[in-house]
Amino acid sequence: MSVPAAYLGVILIWSTTPLTIKWSGDEGGVLFALLSRMVIGVIACLPLLYLLRVRMRWDREALYAYLVSGLGVFSTMSTVYWGAQYVSSGLLSLLYGLSPVVIALISAAFVGSTFSSRQMAGIVVAFSGLLVIFGGGAELGSNALLGVSFVLLSVLFYSISAVWLKRVQKQMAAMAVNFGGLLFALPLFTVSWLLFEDGVIYPLSERALWSTLYLGIFGTAFGFTLYYYVLKRIDATLAGMITQITPVVALILGALLNGEMIANEVAAGAVLILSGVGLFQLRAKKRMQREAG
C-alpha cells in the first residue's frame, strides 16, 4: 500500500472513531465496551495476518516493540474512553489536534533540538486555544473539565507512545506490531474491567453494538495497522498531522449525527488550536525540506 493511501485511510477512520466511542458507551460499562473492542480487534487481526502473510516474531527486539505498542494502546485508550463520557466527540478530536506539537516537544527533549521563533509562536497560539476551552468549563458542563483532563492525558500517552514506538519498531511489519501490542494490552484491559466494573457484562443497544464492532474491526485492526505503517515511513510529527485534519471532520459529524452543540469557547479554541498547530507544522515542514535539500 502506498503511504498516501494509508495516510488517508487513517484520517477517514480516526475522523469517525470519536463519535463511535461515544455511541459504544451508550449503555454504561465504558471499560466493558473498550474490552469488547479490543477482543474484536484481536480476532479481526488473525485473518489479516494470514492474508498478508505476516509472520510474527518472538525475539527480544520484537517483544519489546509489542510491549511499547501494548502500553501505548492501553494507556491511550483507557484515558480517552473515560474522557469521552464527559466531552463531545468533536471536542475529543479537537484536543487530539494538539498531539503534533506534543510529539515534537517530546522528540525535542530526546534529541535536544530547538524550535524557531515561529514554531514557538505556533505552540503559544495552540495552547492558548486550550486555555480558552478550559475557561468555558461552566458552559461545557459540570464534568467537562474532568473529561478534558482525561483526554489531554490520553494525548500525552499517545504522543509518548508515538515517539517511543518510532524508535523501536524499525523493520517490523505494521500488522505484527499492532497484533503483538494488542496481545500485550488485552490482559491489562481485562484486569481494569474486573477491578472497576466488577466483571459485569453490560447489554449493548443496537447502536452501541454496531459502534463496538466498527471500532474493533476498523478502528483497531485496520486503523492501528495503517497508523503503524505510516509512522514507520514518515516523521512522527508529520504522522501527528493526522490529528490536525480529523477534528474538523469530527466536529461536523458530531453536530450532524449526534446533535452536538459547538459552544462558543470550543469554536474559538478550535480556531486557535488548529491555527497554532498549522503554523508550527508549516515551519517544521519547511525546515525538513531545507535539511533534505
Beta strands, then each sheet from edge to edge (+ up, - down):
end
